[in-house]
Amino acid sequence: MKERKDERITPPIFRDPLQERTMADIMDEMRSENASFRHETVDRDLDEHSFFSCQFEGVSWAEEQRGLLFTDVTFNHCDFSNISMKECVFRRCSFRSCRMTGCDFSSSLFESVSIRDCIAEYANFSGSKMKRFLMQDCRADHSAFTLCSFRYTCFRNTSLRESEFLETSLKDVDLSTCSIASFSVNVENLRGVRMNEEQAAACARLIGIEIVHPSDDYS
């Protein structure tokens, strides 16, 4: 599928070489820049720490976080399972092959963010704002996108079965390549959504419309 110009996501920007660091190195700091963190566990509250031009490789997040700032950051093979990342800001960030099962990202900001090949079942994005946001090739069944704000947002080849999009406008959101069986949505918020024919027929049944084909036999 051809990507529209206004949906293009700016990837993380790295202007300087990254230096290997550990969480112990930044214990008394409020800002990390041009750093690479590899194969360790974040087991303490980082207290609104800011990360600029950083890379996380194989990092497990095991402690509740709140209000962290990530700008120009990549997360590869990281584990966010069943923790809280509330009220965080992600700008020009990339998540790839991460585990997000049960993670609480509620009330966060995602701007120019891609999430690819991740497991995000039961993840909670409720109350978040997404601008230039892509979720592709993910498993996100039972996830929550209630009371979200979407702008230039796209879901591709992603399983969203039994997910919630309540009180969230889906105008211009592309779901056409996704599985959305039994998802929850307010009918009035379907206006302008992009769906394939099968999905559109299923949503029509939600509001009591019966699809009739000319070939149907009424005799």
VMD Tcl script that draws the C-alpha trace (Angstrom):
set ca {
  {0.00 0.00 0.00}
  {1.38 3.38 -0.99}
  {2.03 5.66 1.94}
  {0.52 9.13 1.77}
  {2.94 12.01 2.11}
  {1.19 13.32 5.22}
  {1.49 9.89 6.91}
  {5.27 9.58 6.58}
  {7.03 9.00 9.85}
  {10.36 10.66 10.52}
  {12.75 8.00 11.88}
  {14.96 8.59 14.92}
  {17.87 10.94 14.22}
  {21.39 10.16 15.45}
  {23.91 12.90 14.75}
  {26.73 11.65 17.00}
  {28.16 8.21 17.82}
  {26.41 6.39 20.65}
  {28.30 5.56 23.82}
  {27.67 2.37 25.77}
  {26.07 3.20 29.12}
  {24.15 1.42 31.87}
  {21.26 2.42 34.08}
  {23.68 2.68 37.00}
  {25.57 5.37 35.05}
  {22.54 7.65 34.87}
  {21.26 7.14 38.41}
  {21.85 10.76 39.44}
  {21.10 12.36 36.06}
  {17.90 13.76 34.56}
  {18.97 13.54 30.90}
  {20.73 10.95 28.75}
  {21.98 11.74 25.25}
  {23.76 9.73 22.53}
  {23.68 6.61 24.71}
  {23.26 2.93 24.01}
  {21.74 0.63 26.66}
  {22.01 -3.10 26.04}
  {20.70 -6.28 27.66}
  {19.88 -5.04 31.14}
  {16.82 -4.61 33.36}
  {15.35 -1.26 34.37}
  {14.32 -2.06 37.94}
  {13.88 1.43 39.42}
  {11.76 4.52 38.85}
  {13.65 6.85 36.49}
  {11.72 9.86 37.82}
  {10.81 11.74 34.61}
  {14.18 11.12 32.99}
  {14.70 12.38 29.41}
  {16.40 10.36 26.66}
  {17.66 11.99 23.46}
  {19.23 10.06 20.56}
  {19.43 6.80 22.47}
  {19.16 3.12 21.65}
  {17.72 0.35 23.82}
  {18.64 -3.17 22.75}
  {17.26 -6.17 24.63}
  {16.32 -4.03 27.64}
  {13.62 -5.26 30.04}
  {11.53 -2.63 31.81}
  {10.51 -4.07 35.19}
  {9.56 -0.98 37.20}
  {6.62 1.41 36.86}
  {7.56 4.62 35.03}
  {5.74 7.90 34.60}
  {6.36 11.04 32.58}
  {9.50 9.91 30.74}
  {10.56 11.74 27.58}
  {12.01 9.85 24.60}
  {13.17 11.78 21.52}
  {14.99 10.08 18.63}
  {15.03 6.69 20.36}
  {14.98 3.11 19.08}
  {13.72 0.13 21.08}
  {14.79 -3.25 19.66}
  {13.77 -6.56 21.26}
  {12.78 -4.79 24.49}
  {10.28 -6.06 27.04}
  {7.58 -3.74 28.46}
  {5.25 -6.53 29.59}
  {2.77 -5.72 32.37}
  {4.33 -2.46 33.52}
  {3.10 1.14 33.53}
  {4.54 3.76 31.17}
  {1.86 6.38 31.79}
  {2.07 9.99 30.63}
  {5.24 9.44 28.61}
  {6.26 11.35 25.48}
  {7.64 9.50 22.45}
  {8.87 11.64 19.53}
  {10.58 10.13 16.49}
  {10.76 6.72 18.13}
  {10.88 3.22 16.70}
  {9.77 0.00 18.42}
  {10.74 -3.24 16.71}
  {10.21 -6.83 17.88}
  {9.27 -5.71 21.39}
  {6.96 -7.32 23.94}
  {4.28 -4.91 25.18}
  {1.74 -7.39 26.53}
  {-0.36 -5.70 29.22}
  {1.73 -2.52 29.20}
  {-0.09 0.66 30.25}
  {0.86 3.50 27.89}
  {-2.24 5.53 28.80}
  {-2.30 9.34 28.53}
  {0.93 9.38 26.53}
  {1.97 11.26 23.39}
  {3.18 9.38 20.32}
  {4.47 11.67 17.56}
  {6.18 10.20 14.51}
  {6.31 6.73 16.08}
  {6.40 3.30 14.44}
  {5.66 0.02 16.20}
  {6.60 -2.98 14.05}
  {6.55 -6.72 14.63}
  {5.60 -6.31 18.29}
  {3.32 -8.22 20.66}
  {0.96 -5.70 22.23}
  {-1.95 -7.85 23.40}
  {-3.92 -6.28 26.28}
  {-1.84 -3.10 25.96}
  {-3.55 0.09 27.10}
  {-3.13 3.22 24.96}
  {-6.28 4.92 26.27}
  {-6.29 8.68 26.49}
  {-3.19 8.96 24.31}
  {-2.53 11.25 21.35}
  {-1.10 9.75 18.18}
  {0.21 11.93 15.37}
  {1.97 10.17 12.50}
  {1.65 6.82 14.23}
  {2.09 3.40 12.60}
  {1.43 -0.04 14.05}
  {2.47 -2.73 11.57}
  {2.72 -6.52 11.65}
  {1.75 -6.63 15.33}
  {-0.46 -8.74 17.57}
  {-2.56 -6.27 19.53}
  {-5.67 -8.28 20.39}
  {-7.68 -7.04 23.40}
  {-5.78 -3.74 23.36}
  {-7.44 -0.44 24.34}
  {-7.49 2.77 22.31}
  {-10.37 4.43 24.16}
  {-10.54 8.24 24.18}
  {-7.54 8.51 21.86}
  {-6.78 11.27 19.39}
  {-5.59 9.98 15.99}
  {-3.97 12.12 13.30}
  {-2.23 10.50 10.35}
  {-2.55 7.13 12.08}
  {-2.36 3.78 10.32}
  {-2.61 0.13 11.37}
  {-1.21 -2.40 8.88}
  {-1.38 -6.19 8.94}
  {-2.11 -6.05 12.64}
  {-4.47 -8.21 14.68}
  {-6.84 -6.00 16.68}
  {-9.40 -8.61 17.64}
  {-11.63 -7.65 20.56}
  {-9.81 -4.34 20.93}
  {-11.56 -1.19 22.12}
  {-11.78 2.07 20.16}
  {-14.55 3.59 22.24}
  {-15.04 7.37 22.13}
  {-12.26 7.60 19.53}
  {-12.78 9.04 16.06}
  {-11.48 6.72 13.34}
  {-11.71 9.31 10.57}
  {-8.91 8.70 8.02}
  {-7.56 5.75 10.06}
  {-6.67 2.78 7.83}
  {-7.75 -0.61 9.18}
  {-8.17 -2.30 5.80}
  {-5.35 -4.85 6.21}
  {-6.10 -5.68 9.86}
  {-8.18 -8.23 11.71}
  {-10.80 -6.33 13.71}
  {-13.19 -9.15 14.62}
  {-15.37 -8.32 17.63}
  {-13.72 -4.95 18.17}
  {-15.64 -2.33 20.15}
  {-16.40 1.06 18.60}
  {-19.03 3.78 18.76}
  {-20.94 3.72 15.49}
  {-20.75 7.49 15.08}
  {-16.95 7.34 15.23}
  {-16.72 5.06 12.18}
  {-17.31 7.96 9.82}
  {-14.34 8.33 7.49}
  {-12.54 5.12 8.53}
  {-10.78 3.11 5.79}
  {-11.90 -0.52 5.66}
  {-12.04 -3.37 3.20}
  {-15.37 -4.66 1.90}
  {-15.67 -7.50 4.42}
  {-14.98 -5.19 7.36}
  {-17.46 -2.61 6.10}
  {-20.17 -5.27 5.81}
  {-19.50 -6.43 9.38}
  {-19.75 -2.86 10.67}
  {-22.95 -2.32 8.72}
  {-24.50 -5.21 10.62}
  {-23.59 -3.43 13.86}
  {-26.14 -0.75 13.03}
  {-28.75 -3.17 11.68}
  {-28.06 -2.83 7.95}
  {-28.68 -6.01 5.99}
  {-26.40 -6.41 2.97}
  {-28.35 -7.76 -0.05}
  {-26.66 -8.98 -3.22}
  {-28.46 -8.92 -6.58}
  {-27.83 -12.65 -6.99}
  {-29.73 -13.53 -3.80}
  {-32.68 -15.84 -4.45}
  {-35.97 -14.52 -3.03}
  {-38.21 -17.14 -4.59}
}
mol new
graphics top color blue
foreach p $ca { graphics top sphere $p radius 0.5 }
foreach p [lrange $ca 0 end-1] q [lrange $ca 1 end] { graphics top cylinder $p $q radius 0.2 }
display resetview
